[in-house]
């Protein structure tokens, strides 16, 4: 299970606090792949980053005994002022690696971005960010209990895409997913349950079709 306790997330704007989530209490099951549903700007990527620890709640907590990945996708959970190498080193240390060099080497080799590996991430294209977060997820010898996927698409040339897709298929077979994707057909392919962001709350549906129906009714134009 993943537990949300009085979780709130807001950003400060000129007009005051803009809440993405407010006072969320939820015990989220972890026995199914879960699709996160909501229109652009409602907070899907923010939720993924909160789950992966790439952002902190404004108040409240998210906690779980499970091993949850960092966000894997075009935006990812990388710190922009740090280089890819520094980001990888930081994550490896969090996961208990005193010697981070083997992890750094694996990600550098996998990502294939050359000298940019030591440049600040804020200068990267979205595709380069995706390569780093992708490589970081694949670099560890252990499997995550839950893999966080945020609009992930294979990037790069044909050989890189082939390599990425093969590794993803292996990961998908051995872990549960929490996924954001604009394509409902892809969500249906991978997920069985759904989580709808509505009125700054999270509504869980054990059946994905029920979640899709709620999403379409709520946000129909």
N, C-alpha and C positions, 0 to 999 in steps of 0.2 A: 504493500500500500504506500501511497504518497499522501502525506497529511498537510493540508493547508489550515492554518489556525489564525483567524482574524487578519488575513493577509490583505494588505493594501499596497498599491503601487501608483504613484503619481509623479508628474513632472511639473516643475514650476514654470509658469508662463507669465506674461505681462498682466494678464487678467486674473492671476491666482493659480491655484493648484488644478492641474488637469489629471483626473483620476482615470487610470486604465482599468484597475481592479480595486474594489473597495469592500473591506470586511468580509473576505471570502473564508468560509469554513467548509471544508470538503475532505472526505477520505476517498482518494482516487484509486480504484482497483488497478492491479498490475498484472492481471492474468490474460489481458487482451491487448491487441494493438489499437491505439486510440488516435483518431483524427481530431484535430482542433479546427473548429469551424467558426467563421465570422468574416465580415467584409474587410476590405483594405482599411487599415488605420484603427481597427478596433482593439488591437493588442495581441495578436497571435504570436508574432515574433518576440514581443516583450515577455509573454508567458513562457516561451521556450527558453529564453535567456535566464529568466528567474529559476526555472526548473534545473537548468544546467549550472547555475551559480555564476553566470557571466554578468548578472546584475543582482543587486540586493533589493529586497523589499523596502518600501518606505516605512512600513510597520508590519508586525506579525511575522509569521515564520512559515517556511516549507521544510519539512523534514521527512526522511525515509531511511529505513535500514538498507535499502537497495543501492546498488552501484549504478548511478545514472551518469551518462556521458555528458560532455559539454555540447553545445549546439553544433550540429553538423549541417552546413548549408552555405548558401551564397553570402549571407551576412556573417554567420558564425559568431563565436564568442571571444574574439580576439581583442586584446587591448591595443588600440590604434597607435599610441605613442611608442610602443615597444616593437622591436623587430620580430619576425617569425621565430628566429632562434630563441630570443628571450621569452616569447610566449610559450614555446615548447618546453623550455627549461623550467619555467614557472609551473606549468601543469604537471610535468614529470615529478617535480619535488612534492607537489600536493599529494601525488599518488605514491609517495614513499621511495622514490628513486634518489639516492644520494649521488650516484654517478649518472648524470643525465646525458652524457655524450652519445651512448648508443641510440637513445631515443631521438636526439637531435639529428644524428646521421641518417636514421631511417626516414624521418620526415623530410629532410632536405633532399634525399635521393628520390623519394616518392613524388614530391611536389613538382620537381623539375622547373624551378623558377630562377635558377642561377644565383647571381649576386644579390638579387632582391631579397633573398632569405635573410640578409643582414641589414635590410632597410626597414624603416618604420612601416607598420602595417597600414597606417592611414594613407600611404601612397599607393596601395595595391588596388587593382581592379577587383570587382566582385568575384571574378573567376579565379584570381590568384588567392583570394581569401578562402574560397571553397577548396582549393587544392591543399592549403595548409591544414584547415580543420579536418578535411578528409584524411590526409596523411597522418595527422595526429591521432585520430580515432583508430586507425589501422596499425599504429606503431606499437601498441602495447600487447603484451603476451596474453593478457587476460581478456575475457569477454565481459562486456557490460550487461547488467540486468535489463536496462532500458536504454535504447538509443534514441536521441533527440534529433529529428530531421526537420529542417526548415527550408522548404522550397529548394531541395537539392536536385541539381541536374548535373550530369557528367560534363566536365569541361575539358578543353584541350583537343589535341589531335586524336586521330582514330585509335592509335595504340594506347594513349592515356585513357580514353573512354573505355576501351576494352578491359584494361587493367582495373579501372575503377569499378565497372559494373560487375566484374567477377568477384571482387572483394566484397562489394555490397551484398551480393546474393548470398555469400557465405555468412555475413553478419546477420542478415535478415532471418536466416534459418535458425540462428542460435540465440536470438534475443527478442525482447518485446520492443515495440516502437511507439513513440508519441510523435505524430507527424503533422506538419503544415504543408499543404500543397494546394495550388489554385485549381487543380484538376480533380473534379469529383470522381472521375473514372479511375484515376490512380489511387485515390484514397480508398475506393471500394476494393481495389485489387489487393491492398495491403492491410486494411484495418477492418475490425469487427465492431468497434464501439466508437462513440463520438463525444466530444466535449465542446459545447456551444458557449461562446462568450456573449452574454446578453445583460444589458443594464449594469455593466461593471461587475457581474457575477459569473460564475462558472456553473453550467448545468451539464451533468453527466448523463449519458444515455448508454445503456448496455448494448443496445442495437444501433448500428450505424445508420440504418435507414430512418429510424426515429429521430436521430440527431439531425440528419439532413432535412427532414420534413420541418422540424422546429426552426432550423436555420433559414429555410426558404420562406416560411411563414413570417418569421420575425423581420427579415430584411428584404421582403418583396417590395418592389417599387411599383 
